[in-house]
């Protein structure tokens, strides 16, 4: 009798599906702000490195460095 009920039970109940959706919603609510924050942090870091690279290039030029190091010499 119990085995027949288990075998006839196909699919998930509405409560089980709502529970899964609530859990997924909570996970997304926790994860999405961190992913957005990583993107903004990456932009700030890349701008910082670009600024430092430009400063070093300016110092290199100040001490007689050439801007066209990779051009062929004639």
C-alpha positions in Angstrom: 0.0 0.0 0.0 2.8 2.5 0.9 4.8 1.4 -2.2 1.8 2.2 -4.4 1.5 5.7 -3.0 5.3 6.3 -3.5 5.1 5.0 -7.1 2.0 7.1 -7.9 3.6 10.2 -6.5 4.9 11.9 -9.6 6.4 15.4 -9.7 6.8 18.0 -7.0 4.2 19.8 -5.0 3.6 23.5 -5.2 5.1 24.0 -1.7 8.3 22.3 -2.7 8.7 24.4 -5.8 8.0 27.6 -3.9 10.6 26.5 -1.3 13.2 26.1 -4.1 12.4 29.4 -5.6 12.7 31.2 -2.3 16.1 29.6 -1.6 17.3 30.6 -5.1 16.0 34.1 -4.6 17.9 34.5 -1.4 21.1 33.2 -2.9 20.8 35.6 -5.9 20.1 38.4 -3.5 23.3 37.7 -1.7 25.5 37.0 -4.7 24.5 39.7 -7.2 25.7 42.7 -5.1 29.1 41.1 -4.7 29.5 40.5 -8.4 28.6 44.1 -9.2 31.1 45.3 -6.6 33.8 43.2 -8.2 33.2 44.9 -11.5 33.5 48.4 -10.0 36.6 47.5 -8.0 38.2 46.1 -11.2 37.6 49.4 -13.1 39.2 51.4 -10.3 42.2 49.1 -10.1 42.8 49.2 -13.9 42.5 53.1 -13.9 45.1 53.1 -11.1 47.5 51.0 -13.0 47.1 53.0 -16.2 47.9 56.2 -14.2 51.0 54.6 -12.7 52.2 53.4 -16.1 51.8 56.9 -17.6 53.8 58.4 -14.7 56.6 55.9 -15.2 56.6 56.6 -18.9 56.8 60.3 -18.2 59.8 59.7 -15.9 61.4 57.5 -18.5 61.1 60.3 -21.1 62.3 62.9 -18.7 65.6 61.0 -18.3 66.2 60.8 -22.1 64.2 57.7 -22.9 62.7 57.5 -26.4 59.0 56.9 -27.0 59.6 54.9 -30.2 61.7 52.0 -28.8 60.3 49.4 -31.1 60.6 51.2 -34.4 63.2 50.1 -36.9 66.3 52.1 -37.1 67.5 53.3 -40.5 
